[in-house]
Amino acid sequence: MPLSQSQLAIGAVGELLGAQLQSRTSATTVDVGRPQTAATGSTGPKFNLFLYQVDLDPHLRNQPLDQGQQPPLWLVLRYLVTAFDTNRSSDSADAHRLLGEGMRALQELNFLQPTVAELADNPQSLKITFDETDTELISRLMQGGQDDPYRLSVGFQVRPVLIAPGEPPSYAPLVRSVGQPEQEGVAVIPVLAPQARGLDPLQFEAGDTLWLAGDWLDGATEVCFGSTCFGVSAQQEGRIRIRVPADTTLSPGSHTVAAVVPRDGHLIRSNAVLGVLRPRVTGATPGGLTDEGGGLFSGTLTVQGDHLGNADDDIYVAFCRGGEVSAMVEGAGVADQQTVTAAVSPQRPLAAGRYRIILRANGAQALNMPEVEWS
C-alpha cells in the first residue's frame, strides 16, 4: 500500500465518488463543497457532494495493519449529495429525477476497491451505506434562512478510510532458541480419531523439520498446511515428523496445520493447529540513492532470500539503528518470492548511516537482519 500517500485519502474519496456519479448518471459535473456554493456555480444538471462530518470508526479504532505498528486512523466519512437541474434548482422535478439516479448509482457501487494511489490498497473495500437524513440535520447543515434555503439532500457514509501513521513501528530482533531435542524410537498405537495438539517449532522456515504432537496420529500419511500437504517421514509416540520442502510454494505467515489419517478407505483429518512460515532473508542491497540534502537520502532497497512473499502479500521493511526503528516502508514481492523491493521516497528520506533490515511478511518476521550502508 502506498502508505505515504494515505494522508491524502479524504480528498481522494471525494474525487472518486464524483467520478463515479458522473460516469453512472446524466450529471455533467459533480461539485465538492457546500450546497450553497454549488447553487451559484456552474449550470447543471449536476451533483454536489458535501463532506459534513468525519468520525473515527469505533470497530477498527485500535486495529494496526501489522503487529508492532501504531494503529492508523480508520475514518468514517459522512456526505450529503444534492442534485441541481439546468437552472441550478434543487427543488424541481428534474433535480429530483437526477437525485434518484445518484441514489441508484451509490446503491450499485456498494463496495469500492479503488485503484488511485491514495486508496489503492486500503485493507478493506470501501463500504457505501445510506444514513438517515432528517430535516433537522439538513436544515442545520444548510444554515437555513432566505439566503440559504433548505435543499433536498440524501446522506450517506463511506468506511473504513485509512490514514496510516507516520511513526515507526516497535519491531524488535527475534530471540533464537535451539528447541527441544528429538526423541528416538517409533511407536504405533492403534486408535481412531486423530487429535492434533501443536506444532514444534511453531514458527519455522522452508526446509525445516517439524513435529506435530497429538493423540491417535498413528498411520498418518501426510500433514497439510492449508491445501498444501507434505508426507510424514517418521512417527513416535504422540507425534509425527514432517519436513517442509525448501522449494514449497507456501507464502510466509500463519497456516492451519492438520494431520491426514487413512481409516477404512477414507481420509480423516485431525483438528487444525497453527503454524507460521517465516520469510528467510539472505541479504539486502541499496540502489539508486539520491542525496536529498542535509545528509538525507531517498532510494530503493532490494531484499534477497526465499519465501519473502509475492505481490499479493503484506510486506513491510524496517530500517533499524541503535535498537530502534528509524523508518518503515512497504515492500513489493514477486512471484518466486526471492526478492522484495522497498522504496524510501524523496518526501520522507532517510538519514545516511548503517542500518539493520527487518522484514515482515503477513505478520511473520525473518530471523536474519542484514546490515546495509545507506549513503
C-alpha positions as CSV (number, residue, x, y, z in Angstrom):
1,M,0.0,0.0,0.0
2,P,1.3,3.5,-0.8
3,L,1.1,4.4,2.9
4,S,2.9,7.7,2.5
5,Q,0.0,8.9,0.3
6,S,-2.8,7.7,2.6
7,Q,-2.8,11.2,4.3
8,L,-4.5,12.4,1.1
9,A,-7.2,9.8,1.3
10,I,-10.1,12.1,2.4
11,G,-9.8,14.2,-0.7
12,A,-9.3,11.1,-2.9
13,V,-12.6,9.7,-1.7
14,G,-14.5,12.8,-2.7
15,E,-12.8,12.8,-6.2
16,L,-13.6,9.1,-6.6
17,L,-17.3,9.5,-5.7
18,G,-17.6,12.4,-8.0
19,A,-16.1,10.5,-10.9
20,Q,-18.4,7.5,-10.3
21,L,-21.5,9.7,-10.0
22,Q,-20.7,11.5,-13.2
23,S,-20.0,8.3,-15.2
24,R,-23.1,6.5,-13.9
25,T,-25.7,9.2,-14.2
26,S,-26.8,12.0,-16.6
27,A,-25.0,14.7,-14.5
28,T,-22.5,16.8,-16.5
29,T,-20.4,17.8,-13.4
30,V,-20.0,17.0,-9.7
31,D,-19.1,19.8,-7.3
32,V,-17.5,19.2,-3.9
33,G,-18.3,21.7,-1.2
34,R,-21.3,23.4,0.5
35,P,-24.6,23.2,-1.5
36,Q,-24.9,27.0,-1.2
37,T,-21.7,27.4,-3.3
38,A,-22.9,24.9,-5.9
39,A,-26.2,26.8,-6.3
40,T,-24.2,29.8,-7.6
41,G,-21.6,27.9,-9.6
42,S,-21.7,26.1,-13.0
43,T,-25.1,25.2,-14.5
44,G,-26.4,21.7,-14.2
45,P,-27.5,19.0,-14.4
46,K,-25.0,18.3,-11.6
47,F,-24.5,16.9,-8.2
48,N,-22.9,18.5,-5.1
49,L,-21.0,16.4,-2.6
50,F,-20.7,18.0,0.9
51,L,-18.5,16.3,3.4
52,Y,-20.1,17.4,6.6
53,Q,-18.6,15.1,9.2
54,V,-15.6,12.8,9.8
55,D,-15.7,10.1,12.5
56,L,-13.3,7.6,13.9
57,D,-14.5,4.0,13.1
58,P,-15.3,2.5,16.5
59,H,-14.9,-1.1,15.2
60,L,-11.3,-0.5,14.0
61,R,-10.1,2.2,16.4
62,N,-7.1,0.2,17.8
63,Q,-6.5,-2.2,14.9
64,P,-3.0,-2.0,13.5
65,L,-2.0,-3.0,10.0
66,D,0.7,-5.3,11.4
67,Q,1.6,-6.4,14.9
68,G,4.1,-3.8,16.3
69,Q,2.8,-0.9,14.2
70,Q,0.9,2.1,15.6
71,P,-2.8,1.8,14.8
72,P,-3.7,4.0,11.8
73,L,-6.7,6.4,11.7
74,W,-9.7,4.5,10.5
75,L,-12.3,7.0,9.3
76,V,-16.0,7.2,8.5
77,L,-16.7,10.0,6.0
78,R,-20.3,11.3,6.0
79,Y,-21.6,13.1,2.9
80,L,-24.7,14.9,1.7
81,V,-25.4,14.6,-2.0
82,T,-27.7,17.3,-3.6
83,A,-28.9,17.3,-7.2
84,F,-29.3,20.5,-9.3
85,D,-31.1,21.0,-12.6
86,T,-30.0,23.2,-15.5
87,N,-31.3,26.2,-13.7
88,R,-29.3,25.4,-10.5
89,S,-32.5,24.5,-8.7
90,S,-32.6,21.6,-6.3
91,D,-36.4,21.6,-5.9
92,S,-37.6,20.9,-9.4
93,A,-38.8,17.6,-10.8
94,D,-35.7,17.4,-13.0
95,A,-33.5,17.8,-9.9
96,H,-35.5,15.0,-8.1
97,R,-35.0,12.7,-11.1
98,L,-31.3,13.3,-11.0
99,L,-31.2,12.7,-7.3
100,G,-32.8,9.3,-7.9
101,E,-30.2,8.5,-10.4
102,G,-27.5,9.4,-7.9
103,M,-29.0,7.2,-5.2
104,R,-29.2,4.2,-7.5
105,A,-25.6,4.7,-8.6
106,L,-24.4,4.8,-4.9
107,Q,-26.5,1.7,-4.1
108,E,-25.0,-0.1,-7.1
109,L,-21.4,0.9,-6.0
110,N,-22.0,-0.6,-2.5
111,F,-18.3,-1.8,-2.2
112,L,-15.5,0.1,-3.8
113,Q,-11.9,-1.2,-4.3
114,P,-10.3,2.0,-5.8
115,T,-7.1,2.0,-7.8
116,V,-5.9,5.5,-7.1
117,A,-2.6,5.7,-5.2
118,E,-4.1,7.2,-2.0
119,L,-6.7,4.4,-1.7
120,A,-5.4,1.5,-3.9
121,D,-4.6,-0.9,-1.2
122,N,-7.0,0.0,1.6
123,P,-7.0,-3.3,3.6
124,Q,-10.8,-3.4,3.3
125,S,-13.1,-2.4,0.4
126,L,-14.8,1.0,0.9
127,K,-18.4,0.4,2.0
128,I,-21.1,2.9,1.0
129,T,-24.3,2.9,3.1
130,F,-27.1,5.4,3.3
131,D,-27.7,7.4,6.5
132,E,-30.9,8.6,8.0
133,T,-31.1,12.3,6.9
134,D,-33.9,14.1,8.7
135,T,-35.0,17.7,8.0
136,E,-33.4,19.0,11.2
137,L,-29.9,17.7,10.1
138,I,-30.3,19.2,6.6
139,S,-31.6,22.5,7.9
140,R,-28.7,22.8,10.4
141,L,-26.1,22.0,7.7
142,M,-27.8,24.4,5.2
143,Q,-27.9,27.0,7.9
144,G,-31.5,27.9,7.0
145,G,-32.8,31.4,6.2
146,Q,-33.8,33.1,3.0
147,D,-30.3,33.3,1.6
148,D,-29.5,29.6,2.4
149,P,-32.8,27.8,1.7
150,Y,-33.5,24.2,2.6
151,R,-32.4,21.8,-0.2
152,L,-33.5,18.2,-0.5
153,S,-30.4,16.0,0.0
154,V,-29.5,12.5,0.8
155,G,-26.9,11.4,3.4
156,F,-24.5,8.5,3.1
157,Q,-21.3,7.3,4.6
158,V,-18.0,5.7,3.3
159,R,-15.9,3.5,5.6
160,P,-13.3,2.5,6.5
161,V,-10.9,5.1,5.1
162,L,-7.3,4.6,6.2
163,I,-4.8,7.2,7.1
164,A,-1.5,5.4,8.0
165,P,0.6,6.6,11.0
166,G,3.9,8.4,10.4
167,E,5.6,6.9,13.5
168,P,8.0,4.0,13.0
169,P,6.8,0.6,14.4
170,S,8.1,-1.1,17.5
171,Y,9.7,-4.1,15.8
172,A,12.5,-5.8,17.6
173,P,15.0,-8.6,16.8
174,L,13.8,-12.1,17.4
175,V,15.2,-14.3,20.1
176,R,16.6,-17.6,18.8
177,S,16.1,-21.0,20.5
178,V,17.8,-24.4,20.0
179,G,14.4,-26.0,20.5
180,Q,13.5,-29.4,22.0
181,P,15.8,-32.4,21.5
182,E,14.5,-35.1,19.3
183,Q,13.4,-38.4,20.8
184,E,14.4,-41.8,19.4
185,G,12.2,-44.7,18.7
186,V,8.9,-45.3,16.9
187,A,5.7,-46.4,18.5
188,V,2.4,-47.1,16.7
189,I,-0.8,-47.0,18.7
190,P,-3.9,-48.5,17.0
191,V,-6.7,-46.0,17.9
192,L,-9.0,-43.7,16.0
193,A,-10.0,-40.0,15.7
194,P,-6.7,-38.1,15.2
195,Q,-6.3,-35.1,17.5
196,A,-3.5,-32.5,16.9
197,R,-2.2,-30.6,19.9
198,G,0.5,-28.4,18.5
199,L,3.4,-27.9,16.1
200,D,7.0,-27.8,17.2
201,P,8.5,-25.4,16.4
202,L,5.5,-23.2,16.0
203,Q,7.5,-20.9,13.7
204,F,9.7,-22.3,11.0
205,E,11.4,-21.8,7.7
206,A,11.2,-23.7,4.4
207,G,13.4,-26.7,4.6
208,D,12.9,-27.2,8.4
209,T,11.9,-30.5,10.0
210,L,8.8,-30.2,12.2
211,W,7.0,-32.4,14.8
212,L,3.2,-32.4,15.0
213,A,2.1,-33.6,18.5
214,G,-1.2,-35.1,19.2
215,D,-3.2,-38.2,20.0
216,W,-4.1,-41.1,17.8
217,L,-1.9,-40.0,14.9
218,D,-0.7,-43.5,14.1
219,G,-0.9,-44.2,10.4
220,A,-0.9,-40.6,9.4
221,T,0.4,-40.3,5.8
222,E,0.7,-36.5,5.4
223,V,0.3,-33.2,7.1
224,C,-1.5,-30.4,5.4
225,F,-0.7,-26.7,5.6
226,G,-4.0,-25.3,4.3
227,S,-4.4,-27.1,1.0
228,T,-0.7,-27.9,0.6
229,C,0.3,-31.3,2.0
230,F,3.6,-32.9,2.9
231,G,4.4,-36.6,3.6
232,V,5.1,-37.9,7.1
233,S,8.7,-39.1,7.4
234,A,8.7,-40.6,10.9
235,Q,6.4,-41.4,13.8
236,Q,6.9,-41.6,17.5
237,E,4.5,-42.0,20.4
238,G,2.4,-38.9,20.5
239,R,3.9,-37.1,17.5
240,I,4.8,-37.3,13.8
241,R,7.6,-35.8,11.8
242,I,7.4,-33.9,8.5
243,R,9.8,-31.8,6.5
244,V,8.7,-28.6,4.8
245,P,10.4,-28.7,1.4
246,A,12.8,-25.9,0.7
247,D,11.0,-25.2,-2.6
248,T,7.5,-25.1,-1.3
249,T,5.2,-22.5,-2.8
250,L,3.7,-21.6,0.6
251,S,3.6,-17.9,1.3
252,P,5.0,-16.7,4.6
253,G,2.7,-16.2,7.5
254,S,0.2,-18.2,9.5
255,H,-1.2,-21.5,8.2
256,T,-3.7,-24.1,9.5
257,V,-2.0,-27.4,10.1
258,A,-3.7,-30.8,10.2
259,A,-2.7,-34.5,10.0
260,V,-4.4,-36.8,7.5
261,V,-5.0,-40.4,8.6
262,P,-6.5,-43.1,6.3
263,R,-9.2,-45.1,8.0
264,D,-11.3,-47.8,6.3
265,G,-10.8,-46.4,2.8
266,H,-11.4,-42.8,4.0
267,L,-9.0,-39.9,4.7
268,I,-9.7,-38.4,8.1
269,R,-8.3,-35.0,9.0
270,S,-7.4,-34.0,12.6
271,N,-8.4,-30.7,14.1
272,A,-6.3,-27.8,12.9
273,V,-3.5,-26.1,14.8
274,L,-1.4,-23.1,13.9
275,G,1.9,-23.0,12.1
276,V,3.9,-19.9,11.0
277,L,6.2,-20.0,8.0
278,R,8.9,-17.3,8.4
279,P,10.4,-15.5,5.5
280,R,14.2,-16.1,5.1
281,V,16.4,-13.1,4.4
282,T,19.9,-13.7,3.0
283,G,20.9,-10.1,2.1
284,A,19.8,-6.6,1.2
285,T,21.2,-4.2,-1.3
286,P,20.5,-0.4,-1.6
287,G,20.2,1.1,-5.0
288,G,19.6,4.3,-6.8
289,L,20.2,6.5,-3.8
290,T,19.6,10.2,-4.2
291,D,21.1,12.9,-2.0
292,E,18.1,15.0,-0.8
293,G,20.3,17.4,1.2
294,G,21.1,17.6,4.9
295,G,22.6,14.1,5.0
296,L,19.3,12.5,3.9
297,F,18.9,10.0,1.1
298,S,16.0,8.5,-0.9
299,G,16.3,5.4,-3.0
300,T,15.4,1.7,-3.1
301,L,16.3,-1.4,-1.1
302,T,16.2,-4.9,-2.6
303,V,16.0,-7.7,0.0
304,Q,17.1,-11.2,-1.1
305,G,16.1,-14.5,0.3
306,D,13.3,-17.1,-0.1
307,H,9.6,-17.1,0.8
308,L,9.7,-13.4,1.2
309,G,6.1,-13.0,-0.1
310,N,4.6,-12.3,-3.5
311,A,2.7,-9.3,-4.9
312,D,-0.5,-10.2,-3.0
313,D,1.2,-10.5,0.4
314,D,1.5,-7.7,3.0
315,I,5.2,-7.0,3.3
316,Y,7.0,-4.4,5.5
317,V,10.6,-3.4,5.6
318,A,12.1,-1.6,8.6
319,F,15.4,0.2,8.9
320,C,16.8,-0.2,12.4
321,R,19.7,1.6,14.2
322,G,20.6,1.7,17.8
323,G,17.9,-0.8,18.7
324,E,15.1,1.5,17.3
325,V,13.2,1.6,14.0
326,S,14.2,4.7,12.1
327,A,11.8,4.1,9.1
328,M,9.3,1.6,7.9
329,V,8.2,1.2,4.3
330,E,6.1,-1.2,2.3
331,G,7.8,-3.9,0.3
332,A,6.7,-5.3,-3.1
333,G,7.2,-9.1,-3.6
334,V,7.5,-11.1,-6.8
335,A,6.1,-14.4,-8.0
336,D,9.1,-16.5,-7.0
337,Q,9.2,-14.8,-3.5
338,Q,13.0,-14.4,-3.8
339,T,13.2,-10.6,-3.8
340,V,11.4,-7.7,-2.2
341,T,11.8,-4.1,-3.3
342,A,11.1,-1.3,-0.9
343,A,11.3,2.4,-1.8
344,V,12.3,5.3,0.5
345,S,10.5,8.3,-1.0
346,P,12.1,11.8,-1.5
347,Q,9.2,13.1,0.7
348,R,10.5,11.1,3.6
349,P,14.2,10.5,3.0
350,L,16.4,8.5,5.5
351,A,19.5,9.8,7.2
352,A,22.8,8.4,6.0
353,G,24.3,5.5,8.0
354,R,24.3,1.8,8.7
355,Y,21.1,0.1,9.3
356,R,19.9,-3.4,10.2
357,I,17.0,-4.5,8.0
358,I,13.9,-6.2,9.5
359,L,11.4,-7.9,7.0
360,R,7.9,-8.9,8.0
361,A,5.5,-10.7,5.6
362,N,1.9,-11.5,6.5
363,G,2.8,-10.9,10.2
364,A,5.8,-13.3,10.2
365,Q,9.3,-11.8,10.8
366,A,12.5,-13.0,9.3
367,L,15.3,-14.1,11.7
368,N,18.2,-12.7,9.8
369,M,18.7,-8.9,9.8
370,P,21.4,-7.9,7.2
371,E,23.3,-4.7,7.7
372,V,23.3,-2.1,4.8
373,E,25.1,1.2,4.3
374,W,22.6,3.9,3.3
375,S,24.7,6.6,1.8
